[in-house]
Amino acid sequence: MSAMTLSALIEPLAKRLQDAGVAFGHGTLNAFDEAAWLVLWRLGLPLDTELDTLSHPPITPEQLEACKALIEERIATRKPAAYLTREAWLQGVSFYVDERAIVPRSLIAEVLADGTIDAWLSEHTRHVLDLCTGNGSLAVLAALAWPEVRVTGADISDDALAVAAINNERHGVQDRVKLVHSDGLASLPGPFDLILCNPPYVCQASMDVLPAEYRAEPELALAGGTDGMDFVRQLLRDAPARMSENAVLVLEIGHECEHFEAAFPNLEVVWLETSAGDDQVLLITREALFSL
């Protein structure tokens, strides 16, 4: 077939996604980026490939049909693209993912990467817990960021922990990241110097209207009860006993800021700036938790 830019290939496929009304938010925010991701993956090209030049090998009719088929699979199944490609990216790091675990997209990754929480850490920060670890991405990122620390990645889902084990091996951190089955903090005596937690926090009203792409993920990783705070309430009650003296808890609560503040009106927290705003990730000291 005649040479075409990748953009020219992607644009009609993006329109197909747009017209089909698929939902985004699992690594991309719009139809063009989603189509580009799927096309580049199907063609075996890096995600940073230039889309507006003809420098890539000519696209064969068979490749074009394969790209179209993948777009149609995305529409028909309503699965997030990451479940189709078996890969998700967080802070530029590639992770394996499948339907056994939520697609990694935690904003906590940003505050690990940009040093936002470094002021609350010290040379005594040695043991990090990633609670609700899912596919293990935050545990891996913590291990990569701080080579001197030990990390525990914990989850109630054995399926998710199996995916996390794949990512430990993939990034060579299996000797420093221990994976533990635990219902909340029940099997985690600590003490921990830093707890990271992206818990199930979606309130019931939001769960009731989730697009199909989000319903394709394990409900256990999303549903947080009527106000989204069921898991968080138990966590904040149990955490101080598992924290070292100067430890801090970094918690993601997404769009549930109003419910969080209603549930914990007197709790002193530090809201952390992220690309999604300053009302979705917060930091709590051990001392502040004793006020509950």
C-alpha positions, 0 to 999 in steps of 0.5 A, a space after each residue: 500500500 502507499 506510504 502514509 504517516 502514522 497520524 494518517 493511520 491513527 486519525 480514522 481509528 481514533 474517530 472510530 473510538 470516539 464515535 463508539 463512545 468508549 471511556 478513557 482514563 487508564 493511561 490516556 485521556 482522549 481517543 487519538 492518544 488511545 488509538 496511537 497507543 494501540 496502533 504503536 503496540 500492534 506495529 511493535 513500535 516504541 510509544 515515542 515514535 514520531 507520528 508525522 513522518 514517513 521514516 517508519 517501514 511502510 505499513 502493509 495491508 495486513 498490518 492495517 487490518 490488524 490495527 483495525 481489528 484491535 480497535 474493534 476489540 477495544 470497542 467490543 470488549 470495553 476493556 482498558 487498552 492496558 488489558 489488551 496490550 498487557 502493559 501499562 506505564 507509570 512515570 515512564 516505567 513499564 509494568 505488566 498488567 492483566 485483568 487480575 489487577 487494577 490498571 496502575 494509574 496512582 497519582 502517588 507515583 508522581 509524589 515519589 518521582 518528583 520528591 514531594 514527600 522527601 521532606 518527611 523522610 530521613 536516613 531512618 526511612 528504611 521500611 516502606 509499605 505499599 498497601 493495596 499494591 495491586 500489580 505492584 507498581 508503587 512498590 517497584 517505583 519505591 524500590 527503584 527510587 530508594 535502593 537502600 529501603 526494603 519494601 513490602 507490597 500487600 494486598 488482599 487479592 492473591 490474583 493481584 499479588 501474582 501480577 505484582 510478582 511478575 513486575 518484581 521479576 521484571 524490574 529485578 527488585 524481588 530481593 527487596 520487595 516482599 509480597 504479602 497477603 493481608 486484609 488491610 494491615 491485619 498481617 502487617 505488624 510493621 513498624 513501617 517508616 512510610 506507608 503508601 496506600 491507593 485504597 478502594 475509595 470510590 463511593 457507591 454513587 460513583 460505582 453505580 455509574 462507572 463506565 464499562 472500562 472501569 467495571 472491567 477492573 476488579 471491583 475489590 480494588 475500587 469500591 469503598 462503600 457508601 461514602 468511599 471511606 470504608 477501607 480508609 476508616 479502618 486503615 487510619 485506626 490501625 495505622 499508628 500501631 504499625 508506624 515508627 515514631 516519625 513515620 508518615 502515611 501517603 494516601 490517595 482518595 481521588 475525587 472523594 475529598 468531600 467525603 474524606 473531610 466529612 469523615 475526618 473533620 478534625 484530622 490534620 493532613 497535608 494535601 500534596 500537589 499532583 497533575 490532577 490538583 491538590 485535593 487527591 493525595 494527602 500526607 498524614 503524620 503518625 502524630 496526627 493519627 492519634 487525634 482520631 
